[in-house]
Amino acid sequence: MPVHYLYRSLPFEELACYYAAADVAWITPLRDGLNLVAKEFIAAQDAVGGAATLVLSEFAGAAVELQGALLTNPYDSKNLADVLFRALSLTDEQKKEHIRRLSRIVSSYDVHVWTQDILSMAERTTAPADDRAAGLTVRLG
């Protein structure tokens, strides 16, 4: 059976087995979301030396970070089909390189790096004391 559609939650251990066994993760939210699903798939594939492909909605926030994922527009059925066909047509070596490249991104941008990025952004949005004295303020929220 080429597609297994499960409309229920799964224990994480079972989910990781599905990630590891999949040939393609076709993650197509209509707006930002499912970012961790994409990263969990990559990590599971990397752990087993997998040869798989990540197809990701261009609207998922992870699409910016996960350079090399095959991007698709979930509102465009022809594009969905074309990109899925491309994902299924890659050779095993191309799929392995795809996962290796994405895995390097996922492993280098961990929670510590992410936290530092967020804190640095917050610091940049706060006006320096000289600007506040001149009547220039930046309001958050």
Protein Blocks (a to p, Z undefined) as FASTA:
>chain_A
ZZdcddddddfklmmmmmmmpmbdcdddfbeehklmmmmmmmmmmmnopacdddddfkbm
klmmmgoiacddfklmklmmmmmmmmmmpcfklmmmmmmmmmmmmmmmcfklmmmmmmmm
mmmmpccfklmmnopacdeZZ
